[in-house]
Amino acid sequence: MRINVHVIPGSSKSDVESGDPWRVHVRARPAEGKANEELLQILSDCFDVPRSAVHIVCGHTSRNKTVEVGLEGTAMTKGTR
């Protein structure tokens, strides 16, 4: 599944707001990829998938990103096959 994400770096708390685009607040600053890494960890926790199942498709250096979340075999897809 692909989602559009707007990242707000340097926030006082980590938070996720669903919508289009999803708004994700991260504590990390956008330096050395730390905000991107925190974003991917937050989304993997949110969707209950391993961190390796979440990837930035485009927008690596932008606040607006497209993120791919692999949901196969997770709790969210059980019973939907």
C-alpha positions as CSV (number, residue, x, y, z in Angstrom):
1,M,0.0,0.0,0.0
2,R,1.3,3.5,-0.8
3,I,0.4,6.5,1.3
4,N,1.2,10.2,0.9
5,V,2.9,11.6,4.0
6,H,3.6,15.2,5.1
7,V,6.4,15.1,7.7
8,I,6.7,17.7,10.5
9,P,10.3,17.4,11.8
10,G,11.5,18.8,15.2
11,S,8.1,18.3,16.9
12,S,7.8,18.0,20.6
13,K,6.3,14.6,20.3
14,S,5.9,11.8,17.7
15,D,2.4,11.5,16.4
16,V,0.5,10.2,13.3
17,E,-2.7,11.8,11.9
18,S,-4.3,9.7,9.1
19,G,-5.8,11.4,6.0
20,D,-4.5,12.4,2.6
21,P,-1.8,13.2,3.1
22,W,-1.0,11.5,6.4
23,R,0.6,14.0,8.8
24,V,3.5,12.6,10.8
25,H,5.2,14.6,13.6
26,V,8.8,13.4,14.3
27,R,11.1,14.6,17.0
28,A,14.3,14.3,14.9
29,R,15.6,17.1,12.8
30,P,16.0,16.6,9.1
31,A,19.8,16.1,9.3
32,E,21.7,13.0,8.2
33,G,18.4,11.1,7.4
34,K,17.4,11.0,11.1
35,A,13.9,12.4,10.5
36,N,13.3,9.9,7.6
37,E,14.5,7.0,9.8
38,E,12.2,8.0,12.6
39,L,9.3,8.4,10.2
40,L,9.8,4.9,8.9
41,Q,10.0,3.5,12.5
42,I,6.8,5.4,13.5
43,L,4.9,4.1,10.4
44,S,6.1,0.5,11.0
45,D,4.8,0.7,14.6
46,C,1.5,2.3,13.4
47,F,0.8,-0.4,10.8
48,D,2.3,-3.2,13.0
49,V,4.8,-4.3,10.3
50,P,8.6,-4.9,10.5
51,R,10.7,-1.8,9.8
52,S,12.0,-3.5,6.7
53,A,8.5,-3.5,5.2
54,V,8.3,0.3,5.1
55,H,10.2,2.3,2.4
56,I,10.2,5.9,1.1
57,V,9.4,5.7,-2.6
58,C,9.9,9.4,-3.4
59,G,10.5,12.6,-1.6
60,H,13.6,11.6,0.4
61,T,14.7,15.3,0.9
62,S,11.2,16.8,0.9
63,R,8.6,17.0,3.7
64,N,6.1,15.5,1.3
65,K,6.8,11.9,0.7
66,T,5.3,8.8,-0.8
67,V,5.8,5.8,1.4
68,E,5.3,2.1,0.6
69,V,4.0,-0.1,3.4
70,G,4.1,-3.8,2.9
71,L,1.1,-5.3,4.7
72,E,1.2,-8.9,3.5
73,G,1.2,-11.4,6.4
74,T,0.4,-8.8,9.0
75,A,-2.4,-8.6,11.5
76,M,-4.1,-5.9,9.4
77,T,-4.6,-8.2,6.4
78,K,-5.6,-11.4,8.2
79,G,-9.0,-12.6,7.2
80,T,-9.2,-10.4,4.1
81,R,-7.8,-12.9,1.6
